[in-house]
């Protein structure tokens, strides 16, 4: 029995060594190219130019497939009836006449009774809000794994440096509501049906404008996303054959946004591996 166990351990060790030997060695040139291509993908968010971002994220064949399958993908990811009603309710809240004043009025009524609790339990409220928003991001089927990681890191960095004054300062809230309403109205969307029927280019142009509006919203709170992202750091931490992983890192205010990004190489250019995986899952035949 002892000899059998010893033999099994040696066989397991040999198997591990064999698998390790099958991995292609680290290629410095490929690792450097992976870093450069990841940077080019992420820099498109500065414009922001989501059409270019999507094109660089996917290998050419997958990018063309995304465009041709767009109506099917949007149909597959459509919200259910209850979710669509919620979408339309909140869209109306941010686009109706006097939306800026109405939003301020309603939040005032909710915050006044909670002022003491906000002062006493702010760190707990920050943690709860982070978990809530990160959970929503994780469940969002329209995002790839790397996009989810980026969004969750971004949310965490913002909320961790969010003081209670951001909620309690009436003038600051009003400036924020004014910008939120401007963002919603600029979309030109009046219902979920409008939103979900957008063609490929329309959708990505709208998303570019939306992200640009959020950047302006961030400036109200002292965040200059473009200026901070100019200090973008990308470092390859894994590379083998046509696969690589880079760590992405950039400051936002007093915190750092940091997340991993898996890449796959196609004809000398590196793309977001999770975007290709997302497309494969999203383009499955509808049941």
N, C-alpha and C positions, 0 to 999 in steps of 0.2 A: 504493500500500500504506500509506504514511504517513497519507494522508487517511482511509483506512478505519479505521485504528487510532484516530486522533483522534476520528472520528465515533463509534466504538464506546465510547470512554471517556466521551464526552459523553452518549450514550444511557444508559449505566450510571449515571452521576451523576444524570441526570434521573429514572431509575427509583427510585433510592435516595431522592431528595427527594420523589417522589410517594408512596412507601410511608410515609415519615415524616409527610407531610401527612395521610395517612389516619388516623393515630392521634389519638384524641380527646385534647384538651388536659388537663393536670392540673387536677383539680377539688378545691380545698381542702376543701370540705364533704364530698365523698365520701371523700377520704383520711382525714379525721378520723373519719368513721363506720366506715371499715375498721379503723382502730386500736381504736376502742371495741368493735367486735364481736369482733375477735380477742382482746382482753382478756377479754371475757365468756366466750368459749370456753375459754380457758386457766385462768380462775379456777375453773371447775368441777372442776379437778384438785385444788384445795385440799381439797374435802370429804373424799375425792374422790367425785364423782357421775358415773360413766361413762355412765349413761343420759342425763343432761342434756348431757354433753359430746358424745355422738353426735348428739343432736337438734339442737344448735346448729351442729355441724360441717357438716351436710348441708342443702341446700334441702329444703323440706317434702315435695315429691314423691319425692325420692331417699330421704329418711328413712323414709317409708312403704314404699318399695320394699325398703329394707334389711330391715325387719321381716317383710314378706311373703315375701321370698326367703331368709330366714335359714337354713332347713333345707338348701336347695340350696347356699348359699354354704359352710356348714359341711362339707357332704359333699364339695364340690369341693376344699376346702383340707385335707381329712383327711390325716394323716401316713400314710406307707406302713407296711407290716408291721414292718420293722426299726425304723423311727423310733418306732412305737407301743410296741414292746418296750423300747426305751431309755427312753421316757417313763415306762412302768410301773415299770421298775427303779428309776429315781431317785425316783419318787413313793413307792415302798415304803421306800426308804432314809430319807426324811424323815418318814414316818408310822408306821413300825414301832415296837414297844415298845423303849424305851431308845434311840431314834434319836439323842437329844442326845449320849449317852455314846459311842455307836458311831461317830458322825461325828467326834467329837473324837479318839477312839482311832485311827481310820484316817488322819486328817490328821497326827496326831503322828508316826506311823510314816513318813510320806512327807517331812515337813518336817525332821526331825532330820538326815538325811544331806545335806540341801540348804542347811543354815543358812549355811555359808561362801559358797556360791554366791549365796544371797539377799543376803548382806551386800555381796558384791563386784560383783554384776551387777544390782542392783535397778533402775536406770533402764532397762536393756535389757528386763528382765522386765516393767516397767510398759508400755513401748511395745508389746511383743508381746501383752500381755493386752488393751490398748486395741484393737489391730488385730483380734484374735480376736473380741472381743465386738462391735465395730462391723461386722465381716463377717457375724456371725450376725444382727445387726439388719437389715442391708441385704438379706439373703436371706429375711427373714421376710415371707411373703405376706399376713399379717394386718394389716400396718401400711401406712398411706398414706405418701407421700413426706415430708410435713411431720412425721408421727409418727416416721419413721425419722431425720430430721434432728434432731429434739428428743432422741430417745433416744441417738443417737450423741454429741451435744454433752454430754449429761448424763453418760454413761459417761466421756468424755474428762476432764471437770472433776473427777469423783470420783477416777479412777485417778491423775491428775497430782499430786494432793495426798495420795496414799496412801503412808504410810511403811511400811517393812518390819515395824515393830512390830505392825502390824495382823495380820500372819501369824504372827509369832513369840510374841506375848503369849497365853499359854494361857488366862488368865482372860477376856480380851477375846474370844477365839475362842469360848469356851464360851457367853458371853452372846449372841453372834451366832448360834450354832447353836441355842440355846434359842428365839430369835425365829424363825429360819427354820422350825424344826419346828412352832412354833405357827401360823405362816402356812399351812403345808401341811395341817396337821390341820384348821384352821378351814374350809378349802374343802369338806370333806366328800366330796371326790373320792377314789375308791378305784381307778380305772383310767382309761385314755384313753377308753374307751367312755363312761364317765360324763361325762367332760369334753366330749367332742365331741357329746353328745346334749343338752346344756343348751339350753333355750329362750332366746329373745332377752333377756328381762328377767333370767332366772337367770344367764346368762353375764355380763352387764354388772354385776349386783350382786356376783357373785363377783369380777370384775375390780376393782371398787371396793374391796372388802375386801382384795384382794391388794396393791393399790397402797398402801392405808392401812397394811398390815403392813410393806411395804418402807420406808415413811417412819419407822416405829418402829425398824426395823433401822438406818436411817441415823443416828438419834439416838444409838445406841450408839457410833458413830464420830464424834459431834460435829456432825452435819449436822441442821439444822432446816429442812427443805424448805419448809414453809408460811411460816415467818417470813422466809426469804430470798425466797420468791416474792412476798411482800407488796411487795417493791421491784421488781416486774416493770416493765420498760420496753418499750414497743412503738412503733415509728416506721415510718411509711409511707415506702418508698423508691421505689416505682413506683405509678402509678395512671393508668389510661386506660380510659374508658368503664366497663364492668362488671368490670374486672380490676384487681387491685392486688397488691403484694407488701409485706409488712411484715417488719422485722427484730425478732425477739423476743430479749430479753436480761434475765437476772436472775442474781443472785449465788448461789453455793452454796459455803459455807465461804469459802475464800480465792480461789476461781476464779469465772469467769463462764460461765454456760451461754448460748450465743448461736446462733441458727439463723434461716433465712428461712422465711416461710410465705406461700404464694400463696393469694390469696382471689378469690372470684367473687361478684358481687352478684346477688341475686334478690329482686325486689319490695322494694327498700330496705334489705335486710339482707345482710351479707357472711358467706360461709361458706368453709370450707376447700376450695379448688379441688382439691387432691390427694385429698381424701376422696371427692369426687364421681367423680373419675377412677378411684380404686380400686374403687368400687362398680360402675362400668360394666365394668371388667375382671373383677371377681369374679362378676358375674351373667350372664356369657356362658353359653350352653347347654353342658351337660356333654358331652364327646366320648365 
